[in-house]
Amino acid sequence: MKNVLIIEDDKNIVDLLEIHLKDLHCDITRIYDGEEGLNAALHDSFDLIILDLMLPSMDGMEVCRQIRMKGNTTPILMLTAKSEEIDKVLGLETGADDYLTKPFSVREFIARVKAIFRRSKINQQTKEDTSSSVLQFGDMKIEIEKRKVSIQDKRIELSPKEFELLVLLASHPGRSYNRQRILNLVWGYDFNGYEHTVNSHINRLRGKIEPDITKPTYILTTWGVGYRFNEEL
């Protein structure tokens, strides 16, 4: 049984989502307010959070941002009536795992939810397989189980996606990943057209870990392809 939190102020939409989530053997918690939803997300355990963008008291973007700031890595599927690309990009960069624009088909919704659950299962298996793994590259130490990154024994605070991005690249030094592949592996879904989301995350990650962002030491650019972790460290 999967525990799903729905933070959505349209009760008709919640009714519809609940019907189909129960077919996927999900137990549903309904909340119609942003602040109340944030409180529930931070104090209870869920396998998925379905989050509307426009909410009373606190909008979904801020709810998502605060969930991630607290280190909560529960997958978030963001819903919105807006279709502008900038809203999608902001949602993903804030920490959402997937994004659906209203109106959406039930079939598409179910497909997205199943994809998130599959990704979560793979992440859990990977975590179990590498629970004791520590990656060391010069002054950088990555402790996968603790989700901790330190450079010269100083902890570097990374967002969940920044950490996953770093682990992906650092686990395969020298292997080049194109942006679409990174989106699939880190975000767990095929976000066609949103490769610049990867660029912005790489830039922020470099800003936190690189001694000189103009001459990267750890994350290198493979021109015409994407990015790779420096295999010579």
TIVOVEX-892433 format. One record per atom (N, C-alpha, C, O): z negated, x negated, y negated; residue in one letter. Coordinates in steps of 0.02 Angstrom, whole numbers, padded with zeros to 5 digits, always signed. Last residue first. Example, Ala and Ser with C-alpha at 12.3 -4.5 7.8 and 13.67 -1.06 7.14 Angstrom:
BEGIN
-00354-00642+00112s
-00357-00684+00053s
-00394-00645-00002s
-00402-00670-00057s
-00390-00660+00284a
-00390-00615+00225a
-00390-00660+00165a
-00423-00712+00166a
END
This chain:
BEGIN
+00556-02045-00636l
+00486-02053-00656l
+00444-02076-00597l
+00384-02085-00604l
+00686-02014-00606e
+00669-02085-00611e
+00597-02097-00632e
+00577-02154-00644e
+00723-01884-00612e
+00708-01911-00546e
+00686-01984-00548e
+00668-02012-00497e
+00680-01760-00722n
+00696-01831-00719n
+00675-01861-00651n
+00616-01863-00636n
+00748-01603-00682f
+00688-01643-00693f
+00705-01716-00680f
+00741-01732-00632f
+00881-01519-00770r
+00853-01552-00712r
+00790-01589-00732r
+00779-01605-00790r
+00994-01388-00824y
+00937-01432-00833y
+00915-01462-00766y
+00928-01434-00713y
+01164-01369-00842g
+01099-01338-00857g
+01046-01390-00867g
+01051-01433-00911g
+01309-01401-00863v
+01279-01367-00805v
+01215-01331-00824v
+01213-01270-00823v
+01351-01467-00974g
+01400-01424-00940g
+01372-01387-00881g
+01407-01346-00850g
+01234-01595-00947w
+01284-01566-00991w
+01337-01528-00951w
+01364-01552-00902w
+01080-01574-00907t
+01141-01593-00872t
+01198-01559-00907t
+01209-01499-00898t
+00938-01628-00991t
+00996-01583-00993t
+01053-01613-00953t
+01072-01670-00963t
+00774-01647-00922l
+00836-01673-00949l
+00890-01620-00947l
+00889-01574-00907l
+00608-01658-00937i
+00661-01609-00925i
+00724-01631-00961i
+00727-01632-01022i
+00542-01787-00970y
+00533-01750-00907y
+00592-01703-00892y
+00622-01709-00838y
+00582-01841-01092t
+00563-01886-01037t
+00564-01849-00970t
+00584-01878-00920t
+00699-01813-01224p
+00656-01788-01171p
+00644-01840-01116p
+00689-01877-01096p
+00709-01840-01374k
+00727-01884-01319k
+00683-01867-01259k
+00635-01903-01245k
+00661-01742-01453t
+00730-01762-01465t
+00756-01809-01411t
+00817-01817-01403t
+00528-01733-01418i
+00572-01679-01396i
+00646-01696-01407i
+00689-01668-01374i
+00427-01846-01357d
+00477-01842-01409d
+00529-01791-01387d
+00570-01805-01343d
+00339-01808-01255p
+00315-01851-01310p
+00361-01849-01370p
+00339-01850-01428p
+00339-01642-01192e
+00378-01702-01207e
+00346-01742-01264e
+00328-01714-01315e
+00265-01525-01177i
+00254-01580-01130i
+00289-01645-01149i
+00271-01698-01124i
+00291-01431-01277k
+00222-01439-01254k
+00212-01502-01212k
+00157-01530-01211k
+00426-01432-01300g
+00382-01441-01357g
+00310-01454-01337g
+00271-01484-01375g
+00473-01398-01173r
+00481-01467-01197r
+00434-01481-01256r
+00405-01536-01261r
+00441-01262-01179l
+00410-01305-01129l
+00414-01378-01150l
+00366-01415-01145l
+00526-01218-01280r
+00453-01213-01289r
+00416-01258-01241r
+00366-01289-01259r
+00650-01249-01221n
+00631-01278-01286n
+00556-01276-01297n
+00526-01324-01320n
+00646-01169-01107i
+00651-01242-01100i
+00629-01275-01165i
+00592-01325-01163i
+00645-01043-01168h
+00588-01064-01128h
+00587-01140-01119h
+00535-01172-01122h
+00771-01044-01227s
+00712-01039-01270s
+00649-01060-01233s
+00605-01091-01262s
+00855-01054-01114n
+00856-01106-01166n
+00792-01104-01208n
+00762-01156-01222n
+00828-00934-01048v
+00810-00998-01017v
+00806-01052-01070v
+00760-01092-01070v
+00885-00847-01138t
+00814-00841-01125t
+00788-00906-01093t
+00734-00930-01110t
+01018-00873-01127h
+00984-00904-01184h
+00908-00895-01179h
+00871-00931-01213h
+01059-00793-01023e
+01046-00863-01008e
+01010-00898-01065e
+00975-00947-01054e
+01089-00659-01014y
+01027-00678-01047y
+01008-00750-01033y
+00949-00768-01032y
+01199-00621-00941g
+01205-00621-01013g
+01143-00644-01050g
+01144-00648-01111g
+01115-00548-00807n
+01179-00570-00833n
+01180-00566-00909n
+01163-00515-00938n
+00989-00576-00726f
+00995-00553-00795f
+01061-00579-00824f
+01060-00627-00863f
+00940-00543-00577d
+01003-00568-00605d
+01013-00539-00675d
+01042-00486-00683d
+00771-00595-00549y
+00823-00544-00553y
+00883-00574-00589y
+00877-00622-00626y
+00668-00688-00553g
+00675-00647-00493g
+00726-00592-00497g
+00727-00547-00456g
+00635-00782-00644w
+00623-00713-00663w
+00634-00664-00605w
+00611-00607-00607w
+00664-00896-00565v
+00601-00891-00603v
+00584-00819-00621v
+00527-00798-00615v
+00787-00873-00500l
+00730-00902-00464l
+00664-00892-00500l
+00613-00881-00467l
+00873-00815-00595n
+00864-00784-00530n
+00800-00808-00496n
+00763-00768-00467n
+00867-00909-00699l
+00846-00839-00710l
+00831-00805-00644l
+00781-00769-00638l
+00921-01020-00634i
+00851-01022-00656i
+00825-00951-00668i
+00769-00934-00650i
+01052-00976-00619r
+01012-00990-00559r
+00937-00991-00577r
+00896-00966-00540r
+01092-00969-00752q
+01090-00908-00712q
+01047-00917-00649q
+01011-00872-00630q
+01087-01104-00791r
+01042-01055-00820r
+01037-00991-00779r
+00983-00962-00773r
+01089-01221-00652n
+01119-01187-00709n
+01073-01131-00732n
+01027-01112-00697n
+01003-01367-00611y
+01004-01294-00605y
+01041-01265-00665y
+01026-01283-00722y
+01007-01518-00523s
+01026-01481-00583s
+01031-01407-00568s
+01060-01386-00517s
+00887-01626-00459r
+00930-01569-00444r
+00944-01530-00508r
+00897-01510-00543r
+00795-01719-00503g
+00864-01739-00499g
+00912-01682-00484g
+00973-01689-00494g
+00660-01652-00410p
+00683-01699-00461p
+00756-01719-00450p
+00776-01734-00393p
+00600-01520-00370h
+00664-01547-00347h
+00692-01595-00399h
+00744-01580-00429h
+00485-01484-00432s
+00484-01485-00359s
+00548-01515-00329s
+00549-01532-00271s
+00518-01476-00566a
+00482-01535-00543a
+00478-01540-00467a
+00469-01595-00440a
+00582-01350-00573l
+00619-01411-00586l
+00585-01473-00557l
+00617-01516-00528l
+00475-01263-00534l
+00541-01260-00503l
+00578-01326-00511l
+00603-01354-00462l
+00374-01299-00624v
+00365-01311-00552v
+00432-01310-00516v
+00444-01352-00472v
+00430-01254-00745l
+00415-01324-00735l
+00408-01341-00661l
+00435-01392-00638l
+00437-01116-00719l
+00498-01154-00735l
+00487-01228-00723l
+00530-01262-00694l
+00303-01084-00703e
+00349-01075-00647e
+00414-01114-00658e
+00441-01142-00610e
+00258-01115-00835f
+00231-01150-00777f
+00280-01145-00718f
+00295-01195-00686f
+00331-01022-00909e
+00339-01094-00923e
+00315-01135-00864e
+00346-01184-00844e
+00279-00904-00857k
+00349-00921-00845k
+00363-00994-00859k
+00404-01025-00825k
+00142-00911-00900p
+00160-00906-00829p
+00233-00927-00815p
+00246-00962-00767p
+00127-01042-01027s
+00132-00972-01007s
+00151-00969-00933s
+00174-01019-00906s
+00013-01181-01031l
+00080-01153-01022l
+00076-01078-01006l
+00028-01055-00976l
-00077-01307-01101e
-00077-01235-01091e
-00005-01208-01089e
+00032-01213-01138e
-00123-01453-01025i
-00070-01423-01065i
-00068-01348-01050i
-00059-01329-00992i
-00263-01561-01027r
-00232-01501-01001r
-00181-01473-01051r
-00194-01470-01111r
-00257-01732-01010k
-00266-01679-01058k
-00228-01617-01034k
-00168-01621-01023k
-00226-01840-00929d
-00289-01804-00916d
-00305-01750-00967d
-00361-01724-00968d
-00095-01865-00964q
-00148-01913-00984q
-00216-01879-00981q
-00257-01888-01026q
-00070-01698-00947i
-00036-01760-00965i
-00089-01806-00994i
-00122-01789-01043i
-00073-01563-00830s
-00108-01609-00876s
-00065-01671-00887s
-00029-01693-00842s
-00073-01398-00777v
-00031-01455-00795v
-00071-01498-00844v
-00098-01473-00893v
-00113-01282-00651k
-00137-01326-00704k
-00089-01384-00714k
-00066-01415-00666k
-00129-01193-00546r
-00083-01178-00601r
-00102-01218-00663r
-00106-01192-00719r
-00199-01225-00438k
-00239-01211-00498k
-00196-01188-00556k
-00221-01166-00608k
-00092-01251-00352e
-00140-01199-00335e
-00180-01178-00397e
-00193-01119-00407e
-00025-01358-00418i
+00007-01293-00408i
-00043-01238-00395i
-00038-01184-00424i
-00044-01467-00538e
-00084-01441-00482e
-00064-01369-00471e
-00082-01324-00508e
+00037-01601-00599i
+00046-01529-00591i
+00007-01508-00529i
+00024-01528-00473i
+00026-01727-00718k
+00000-01703-00654k
+00006-01627-00652k
-00018-01593-00698k
+00101-01863-00802m
+00098-01791-00791m
+00073-01774-00721m
+00096-01803-00671m
+00118-01997-00813d
+00057-01969-00843d
+00049-01895-00830d
-00003-01866-00846d
+00214-02002-00671g
+00187-02043-00725g
+00122-02014-00750g
+00074-02007-00711g
+00198-01863-00593f
+00254-01898-00623f
+00228-01938-00682f
+00221-01911-00737f
+00145-01772-00455q
+00125-01824-00504q
+00188-01861-00527q
+00226-01886-00486q
+00090-01621-00391l
+00148-01660-00410l
+00127-01709-00465l
+00097-01689-00514l
+00004-01561-00257v
-00006-01591-00323v
+00055-01634-00336v
+00071-01679-00297v
-00030-01428-00148s
+00018-01474-00176s
-00003-01497-00246s
-00023-01457-00288s
-00099-01335-00080s
-00134-01398-00093s
-00090-01449-00127s
-00109-01507-00135s
-00009-01230-00068s
-00073-01219-00102s
-00111-01283-00118s
-00150-01285-00166s
+00116-01211-00021t
+00106-01268-00064t
+00039-01266-00099t
+00029-01296-00152t
+00114-01097+00056d
+00143-01157+00086d
+00127-01220+00045d
+00123-01275+00073d
+00060-01006-00034e
+00022-01023+00027e
+00048-01088+00058e
+00009-01128+00082e
+00163-01002-00127k
+00096-01024-00148k
+00055-01045-00088k
+00020-01095-00090k
+00264-00948-00050t
+00272-01015-00077t
+00205-01044-00097t
+00191-01103-00085t
+00210-00822-00026q
+00223-00866+00031q
+00230-00938+00007q
+00205-00984+00039q
+00209-00774-00157q
+00146-00781-00120q
+00154-00828-00061q
+00111-00869-00048q
+00345-00774-00188n
+00299-00815-00227n
+00234-00827-00190n
+00207-00882-00191n
+00390-00679-00096i
+00414-00748-00091i
+00368-00795-00128i
+00352-00849-00104i
+00325-00566-00147k
+00311-00589-00079k
+00332-00661-00069k
+00296-00701-00038k
+00384-00557-00272s
+00312-00568-00268s
+00293-00594-00198s
+00251-00638-00192s
+00516-00527-00235r
+00501-00589-00271r
+00427-00606-00266r
+00409-00665-00257r
+00497-00401-00180r
+00523-00455-00138r
+00506-00522-00170r
+00485-00569-00136r
+00453-00331-00293f
+00408-00338-00235f
+00431-00395-00189f
+00390-00432-00163f
+00569-00339-00371i
+00507-00369-00395i
+00459-00380-00337i
+00427-00433-00332i
+00657-00265-00292a
+00672-00336-00306a
+00609-00372-00330a
+00597-00429-00310a
+00598-00139-00296k
+00602-00175-00232k
+00615-00249-00243k
+00588-00291-00207k
+00618-00112-00433v
+00551-00116-00406v
+00551-00155-00340v
+00509-00199-00330v
+00759-00108-00439r
+00722-00157-00478r
+00651-00167-00450r
+00628-00223-00444r
+00787+00000-00354a
+00813-00066-00338a
+00775-00121-00375a
+00760-00173-00347a
+00725+00105-00423i
+00700+00086-00357i
+00723+00016-00338i
+00685-00024-00311i
+00809+00107-00538f
+00738+00095-00543f
+00709+00071-00477f
+00672+00021-00475f
+00932+00141-00481e
+00924+00076-00514e
+00850+00058-00520e
+00831+00001-00508e
+00903+00270-00434r
+00924+00218-00388r
+00915+00149-00417r
+00893+00102-00383r
+00876+00338-00551v
+00821+00328-00503v
+00840+00272-00454v
+00797+00231-00435v
+00949+00266-00698s
+00954+00306-00636s
+00894+00290-00591s
+00867+00235-00594s
+00889+00282-00866f
+00910+00242-00808f
+00910+00287-00746f
+00876+00338-00744f
+00914+00302-01042p
+00898+00330-00977p
+00924+00285-00920p
+00976+00252-00928p
+00809+00157-01051k
+00816+00229-01040k
+00880+00254-01073k
+00898+00230-01127k
+00826+00000-00978t
+00837+00040-01038t
+00846+00113-01019t
+00887+00130-00976t
+00716-00115-00905l
+00760-00058-00895l
+00765-00018-00959l
+00715-00003-00991l
+00678-00275-00848y
+00687-00233-00907y
+00736-00177-00891y
+00791-00189-00866y
+00558-00395-00784d
+00621-00357-00781d
+00620-00306-00837d
+00569-00295-00869d
+00449-00465-00821d
+00488-00490-00765d
+00555-00455-00758d
+00602-00482-00729d
+00391-00514-00984a
+00411-00462-00937a
+00454-00493-00882a
+00491-00541-00893a
+00360-00608-01080g
+00331-00616-01014g
+00348-00562-00965g
+00323-00563-00908g
+00427-00625-01195t
+00356-00609-01201t
+00322-00614-01134t
+00261-00623-01130t
+00555-00640-01152e
+00521-00699-01176e
+00447-00687-01186e
+00407-00734-01184e
+00586-00508-01118l
+00585-00559-01066l
+00546-00621-01089l
+00509-00650-01050l
+00577-00446-01245g
+00537-00423-01188g
+00530-00476-01135g
+00476-00489-01110g
+00673-00515-01318l
+00603-00520-01337l
+00558-00499-01280l
+00506-00530-01269l
+00788-00473-01247v
+00770-00543-01249v
+00697-00552-01267v
+00662-00592-01236v
+00785-00336-01276k
+00782-00359-01207k
+00759-00432-01204k
+00717-00450-01164k
+00798-00337-01413d
+00738-00308-01384d
+00730-00331-01312d
+00674-00345-01289d
+00923-00393-01430i
+00866-00430-01455i
+00802-00404-01425i
+00756-00442-01411i
+01012-00296-01382e
+01001-00356-01343e
+00938-00393-01365e
+00903-00421-01323e
+00963-00126-01391e
+00986-00186-01424e
+00967-00248-01384e
+00913-00251-01355e
+00916-00010-01340s
+00965-00045-01299s
+00990-00110-01331s
+01031-00145-01302s
+00765+00084-01319k
+00808+00041-01360k
+00856+00003-01315k
+00839-00015-01258k
+00680+00144-01238a
+00738+00184-01257a
+00786+00143-01298a
+00842+00165-01311a
+00612+00048-01101t
+00621+00062-01172t
+00682+00106-01183t
+00729+00106-01143t
+00502-00038-00992l
+00546+00018-01004l
+00553+00030-01079l
+00505+00022-01116l
+00473-00181-00892m
+00470-00150-00957m
+00523-00095-00965m
+00580-00104-00945m
+00374-00230-00767l
+00440-00199-00776l
+00436-00160-00841l
+00399-00111-00846l
+00284-00371-00723i
+00291-00318-00773i
+00363-00295-00777i
+00408-00336-00790i
+00174-00442-00601p
+00243-00426-00623p
+00244-00367-00671p
+00208-00318-00660p
+00029-00529-00654t
+00056-00469-00621t
+00127-00454-00646t
+00138-00455-00707t
-00035-00637-00709t
+00035-00646-00688t
+00064-00586-00651t
+00116-00592-00620t
-00140-00670-00841n
-00125-00621-00790n
-00051-00625-00773n
-00008-00617-00817n
-00177-00748-00947g
-00163-00782-00884g
-00148-00734-00826g
-00144-00756-00769g
-00189-00691-01067k
-00250-00693-01027k
-00239-00726-00959k
-00285-00730-00919k
-00058-00689-01108m
-00104-00735-01142m
-00169-00743-01103m
-00201-00796-01106m
-00008-00582-01034r
+00011-00650-01016r
-00035-00702-01048r
-00048-00754-01018r
-00069-00476-01102i
-00079-00484-01030i
-00064-00555-01009i
-00101-00586-00971i
-00017-00494-01229q
-00088-00506-01218q
-00104-00513-01144q
-00149-00551-01125q
+00120-00462-01208r
+00100-00527-01235r
+00027-00543-01219r
+00011-00598-01199r
+00111-00328-01166c
+00138-00380-01122c
+00115-00449-01144c
+00094-00490-01103c
+00061-00271-01284v
+00024-00265-01221v
+00046-00320-01173v
+00004-00354-01143v
+00166-00300-01370e
+00100-00330-01382e
+00057-00326-01319e
+00020-00373-01304e
+00266-00220-01313m
+00277-00292-01322m
+00211-00329-01331m
+00200-00382-01302m
+00215-00090-01318g
+00221-00124-01254g
+00231-00199-01260g
+00208-00237-01217g
+00097-00065-01454d
+00163-00061-01422d
+00166-00105-01360d
+00125-00150-01350d
-00047+00034-01469m
-00022-00035-01461m
+00045-00033-01425m
+00050-00003-01372m
-00057+00172-01510s
-00111+00123-01522s
-00089+00050-01516s
-00112+00009-01555s
+00072+00235-01402p
+00020+00246-01452p
-00030+00187-01452p
-00043+00157-01400p
+00225+00142-01374l
+00164+00173-01350l
+00116+00187-01409l
+00120+00153-01460l
+00373+00083-01322m
+00345+00123-01377m
+00285+00162-01352m
+00293+00209-01313m
+00394+00022-01195l
+00393-00018-01257l
+00359+00019-01314l
+00320-00011-01351l
+00300+00044-01044d
+00346+00070-01095d
+00340+00028-01159d
+00286+00002-01174d
+00286-00037-00893l
+00262-00036-00962l
+00315-00011-01010l
+00369-00041-01016l
+00215-00054-00742i
+00274-00025-00773i
+00254-00007-00844i
+00209+00034-00855i
+00156-00183-00646i
+00142-00144-00706i
+00208-00120-00734i
+00253-00160-00749i
+00105-00214-00479l
+00160-00204-00527l
+00134-00164-00586l
+00095-00117-00578l
-00011-00231-00413d
+00046-00267-00387d
+00106-00263-00434d
+00152-00304-00430d
-00173-00252-00490f
-00112-00214-00478f
-00058-00260-00450f
-00058-00321-00462f
-00344-00235-00522s
-00292-00273-00487s
-00232-00229-00470s
-00239-00176-00440s
-00422-00222-00685d
-00409-00199-00617d
-00351-00239-00587d
-00314-00273-00623d
-00427-00277-00811h
-00490-00269-00774h
-00481-00244-00703h
-00529-00245-00664h
-00304-00284-00871l
-00345-00345-00871l
-00407-00338-00827l
-00437-00389-00809l
-00251-00157-00859a
-00214-00213-00831a
-00257-00275-00824a
-00249-00314-00777a
-00345-00082-00933a
-00339-00072-00860a
-00305-00131-00827a
-00326-00154-00774a
-00319-00131-01061n
-00386-00138-01032n
-00384-00131-00956n
-00416-00169-00920n
-00186-00090-01078l
-00203-00162-01078l
-00271-00173-01045l
-00278-00219-01006l
-00203+00049-01077g
-00164+00016-01025g
-00180-00058-01020g
-00186-00085-00965g
-00276+00067-01194e
-00306+00085-01131e
-00270+00052-01072e
-00301+00031-01023e
-00177+00025-01285e
-00241-00012-01280e
-00276+00004-01214e
-00304-00041-01183e
-00070+00122-01258g
-00063+00050-01252g
-00127+00011-01243g
-00132-00030-01198g
-00080+00266-01153d
-00097+00233-01216d
-00095+00157-01207d
-00116+00132-01155d
-00077+00330-01032y
-00028+00352-01083y
-00038+00317-01150y
-00006+00336-01199y
-00078+00288-00861i
-00110+00280-00927i
-00058+00293-00980i
-00001+00269-00975i
-00103+00307-00688r
-00067+00330-00748r
-00109+00316-00810r
-00169+00332-00812r
-00081+00223-00540t
-00128+00234-00594t
-00089+00250-00657t
-00046+00211-00677t
-00032+00252-00372i
-00015+00252-00443i
-00076+00262-00487i
-00118+00305-00474i
+00018+00165-00231d
-00036+00204-00260d
-00031+00197-00336d
-00027+00141-00361d
+00167+00171-00134c
+00130+00145-00190c
+00075+00193-00212c
+00084+00254-00210c
+00272+00191-00041h
+00203+00180-00019h
+00162+00146-00073h
+00127+00097-00060h
+00389+00231-00092l
+00385+00160-00075l
+00314+00140-00055l
+00297+00081-00053l
+00360+00359-00124d
+00406+00350-00068d
+00408+00277-00045d
+00425+00262+00012d
+00289+00335-00238k
+00251+00355-00179k
+00294+00350-00116k
+00269+00337-00062k
+00393+00311-00325l
+00350+00255-00305l
+00309+00272-00244l
+00295+00228-00202l
+00443+00439-00342h
+00484+00390-00306h
+00443+00328-00286h
+00459+00296-00236h
+00337+00503-00410i
+00367+00533-00350i
+00403+00480-00308i
+00394+00476-00248i
+00319+00421-00522e
+00267+00426-00470e
+00294+00453-00405e
+00277+00429-00351e
+00432+00445-00599l
+00421+00378-00570l
+00370+00381-00513l
+00378+00348-00462l
+00409+00580-00634l
+00469+00561-00597l
+00458+00494-00562l
+00474+00486-00503l
+00289+00571-00707d
+00293+00614-00648d
+00351+00593-00603d
+00344+00588-00542d
+00331+00488-00812v
+00279+00464-00765v
+00281+00506-00701v
+00277+00478-00646v
+00419+00573-00876i
+00445+00511-00846i
+00395+00485-00795i
+00414+00461-00741i
+00329+00669-00919n
+00384+00689-00874n
+00413+00628-00839n
+00429+00630-00780n
+00245+00601-01006k
+00218+00623-00942k
+00273+00644-00893k
+00264+00637-00832k
+00263+00466-01098d
+00302+00524-01081d
+00283+00547-01010d
+00302+00515-00960d
+00193+00348-01112d
+00166+00408-01144d
+00206+00471-01131d
+00185+00525-01152d
+00143+00229-00994e
+00200+00266-01021e
+00174+00332-01050e
+00137+00368-01017e
+00106+00124-00880i
+00084+00134-00949i
+00143+00164-00987i
+00188+00127-01009i
+00060+00123-00717i
+00113+00148-00761i
+00082+00160-00830i
+00037+00202-00837i
+00024+00011-00591l
-00001+00039-00654l
+00059+00059-00697l
+00102+00019-00711l
+00012+00015-00417v
+00056+00012-00475v
+00024+00046-00535v
-00001+00102-00530v
-00020-00062-00268n
-00053-00030-00325n
-00010-00040-00387n
+00004-00097-00407n
+00047-00032-00108k
+00051-00068-00171k
+00017-00028-00226k
+00025+00033-00231k
+00000-00042+00060m
+00000+00000+00000m
+00000-00044-00062m
-00042-00088-00069m
END
